[in-house]
């Protein structure tokens, strides 16, 4: 009878052990496997985040540089609403070059021989400005040089110079310059 008890106790122990493995240990091992996979993914994400953090100061410098570049382009390419400031700048450059502007003509009033085609390039539109002036030859050269080297972009599109019979050192000038506006 001792053998039978031992056999029965061994069978019950084996049955309990198999039940424990099936209902407790198996799901725990599966959950551990899933958690291991999640930990691996989290480690990769952490490494990627750390690599990005190392680049953060460089990215911040790039943001500052791009903002400065954007501000500089606002000066070089004024908006249409800033036309009075643009004309004031043109007038200041003329005055500092000893060129007397007699008349400024808006783009829609430019005479036919001096008229240009409307040019639109992306976010920028070419804006022609025509004016008549009086100046000496060297003063005119200085004026054009200062205009083309100023912060704002100006290009001379057309120029007509006529001598002034009453003053040989001064000339009548008709000039079309163009700038780009946002």
Secondary structure in CASP SS format (residue, H / E / C, confidence):
PFRMAT SS
TARGET T0000
AUTHOR 0000-0000-0000
METHOD secondary structure of the structure
MODEL  1
X C 1.00
X H 1.00
X H 1.00
X H 1.00
X H 1.00
X H 1.00
X H 1.00
X H 1.00
X H 1.00
X H 1.00
X H 1.00
X H 1.00
X H 1.00
X H 1.00
X H 1.00
X H 1.00
X H 1.00
X H 1.00
X H 1.00
X H 1.00
X H 1.00
X H 1.00
X H 1.00
X H 1.00
X H 1.00
X H 1.00
X H 1.00
X H 1.00
X H 1.00
X H 1.00
X H 1.00
X H 1.00
X H 1.00
X H 1.00
X H 1.00
X H 1.00
X H 1.00
X H 1.00
X H 1.00
X H 1.00
X H 1.00
X H 1.00
X H 1.00
X H 1.00
X H 1.00
X H 1.00
X H 1.00
X H 1.00
X H 1.00
X H 1.00
X H 1.00
X H 1.00
X H 1.00
X H 1.00
X H 1.00
X H 1.00
X H 1.00
X H 1.00
X H 1.00
X H 1.00
X H 1.00
X H 1.00
X H 1.00
X H 1.00
X H 1.00
X H 1.00
X H 1.00
X H 1.00
X H 1.00
X H 1.00
X H 1.00
X H 1.00
X H 1.00
X H 1.00
X H 1.00
X H 1.00
X C 1.00
X C 1.00
X C 1.00
X H 1.00
X H 1.00
X H 1.00
X H 1.00
X H 1.00
X H 1.00
X H 1.00
X H 1.00
X H 1.00
X H 1.00
X H 1.00
X H 1.00
X H 1.00
X H 1.00
X H 1.00
X H 1.00
X H 1.00
X C 1.00
X C 1.00
X C 1.00
X E 1.00
X E 1.00
X E 1.00
X E 1.00
X E 1.00
X E 1.00
X C 1.00
X H 1.00
X H 1.00
X H 1.00
X C 1.00
X C 1.00
X H 1.00
X H 1.00
X H 1.00
X C 1.00
X C 1.00
X C 1.00
X C 1.00
X C 1.00
X E 1.00
X E 1.00
X C 1.00
X C 1.00
X E 1.00
X E 1.00
X E 1.00
X E 1.00
X E 1.00
X E 1.00
X E 1.00
X E 1.00
X E 1.00
X E 1.00
X E 1.00
X E 1.00
X C 1.00
X H 1.00
X H 1.00
X H 1.00
X H 1.00
X H 1.00
X H 1.00
X H 1.00
X H 1.00
X H 1.00
X H 1.00
X H 1.00
X H 1.00
X C 1.00
X C 1.00
X C 1.00
X C 1.00
X C 1.00
X E 1.00
X E 1.00
X E 1.00
X E 1.00
X E 1.00
X E 1.00
X E 1.00
X E 1.00
X E 1.00
X E 1.00
X C 1.00
X C 1.00
X C 1.00
X C 1.00
X C 1.00
X C 1.00
X C 1.00
X E 1.00
X E 1.00
X E 1.00
X E 1.00
X E 1.00
X E 1.00
X E 1.00
X E 1.00
X E 1.00
X E 1.00
X E 1.00
X C 1.00
END
